Amino acid sequence: MTAARRQREGSLTEDEVGVIRNLLARGGYKNQDILGLVNTVRRLEGRADTNGGRVSDVKTGKPRYKGIKPAPDQDTDAFIARAKNPAGFDRIDTDPLRADVLAALFPKNKGDDSLNITETDRIECKESFGEKHFISNCIRAIVAFANNKGGYIAFGVKDGTWEITGINASTFRRFDRRKINRAFRAILSCGIDFDTTVLQYGGKSVGIMYIRPAKMKPVMFIRQDNGATEGHIYYRYQGENRLIGPSELQQIIEERIRSLSETILTKHIQNILSNGIENSAVLNLDTGEVDGKAGSFVIDEELLPQISFVKEGEFVEKSGAPALKLIGEIKSAAKVVATKTEPLTTRYPYSWREMMAEVKKQVPGATPNQINAVIKAENMKENKKYAAYNFRNKKHADDHKKTGNVPSVTPSIYNQAAVDFVVKKLKKNGT
């Protein structure tokens, strides 16, 4: 690793500079004490340590840190708490909605009807919840959390005082996840993974939404919406969501490069070694040329758009799109290879009734309502691991790709993995 790369990895973020300035202003913290707190948090986040020289640079007012104000006391206190109790924060990444994790993150004050919390880089509070205005109220926070390390939105908690106002638990539990997912796809560069649960405090319900870190960062707006402009990237800082700073964006870019080199490239190299160099080739999706040690051939350029999903980092085709298989015998270089489509029903052979019949073979007491409840709760229709929409025509399929809308006449079809999953859930629920 070069010296320049080490320097970038050890650079301080604006949040860290703000915390350091707050600690210096408080007095009682030596440079080495501050360095220990900062590096403990950096290690929790999988980032390289910084060094004492940078703490000294903040203390002496180096120009590179000009304009960065000290962090608020509550943010600095939260930073210190995280550094002194790293185990509690580590548990978030294993099971973010586990009872003991939530109890530690959202404790109730003994003396009044409020939570003993503050908004941090992982927690935001909303006094109310309503599906109608959900996107406008929460989209920036959701994107910001997804671009950082994930986080929680607590609905039914008043910002600033942390008073528990409560929400309608039934409304929160049954809000339309599919509708929200469509809204995400319509305005963001990729989907957002989230989970929800409800906490009870003396008869009042607090809805908890956990937003997972995005698999492909940065998540950005692809159209103007709710005050955000196309291309805007929001990031979660201590207690606020704002446009990403240069140092955080650089971290995301470097992490993305590292991840690609360690996962995708490693996988391809392993496949090449497994299959043998003489049996491997590389496909150029722009030209259609497939080039390998044994020779090369070309795929008809008219077919290339049909396999462009590979460019998106997905090796499973989009809903309604055909799977392409190369056929024919290649006798010399630069041949144009034909393709054939594999029917969607080959991969998803069961209608809903057929899937239900397969489930009932293993769980005889299962009812249609119970099966439908699992499908809805787990959002199985939107998960290509289990199901696909069998569109009646190309227009319906194209509209779904653009808008996420599914015509009411469109049936869902299922595979064996869906049967197995539903059976497992029903048995777990004691059906």
Secondary structure, DSSP 8 states (H G I E B T S, - for coil): --HHHHHHHT---HHHHHHHHHHHHH-S--HHHHHHHHHHHHHHTT-----HHHHHHHHHT-GGGTT-----HHHHHHHHHHHH-HHHHHGGGT-TT-HHHHHHHS-B-SSSSBBS----SSEEEES---STTHHHHHHHHHHHHHHTT-EEEEETB-TTT-BB----HHHHHTS-HHHHHHHHHHHBSS---EEEEEEEETTEEEEEEEE---SSS---BSS-BTTB-TT--EEEETTEEEE--HHHHHHHHHHHHHHHHHTHHHHHHHHHHHH-GGG-EEE-TTT-EEEETTEEEEE-TTTGGGGGGGGGT-SS--TT--EEEE-S---SSS-EE-EEEE-HHHHS-B-HHHHHHHHHHH-TT--HHHHHHHHHHTTGGG-TTTEEE--SSHHHHHHHHHH----TT--EEE-HHHHHHHHHHHHHTT-
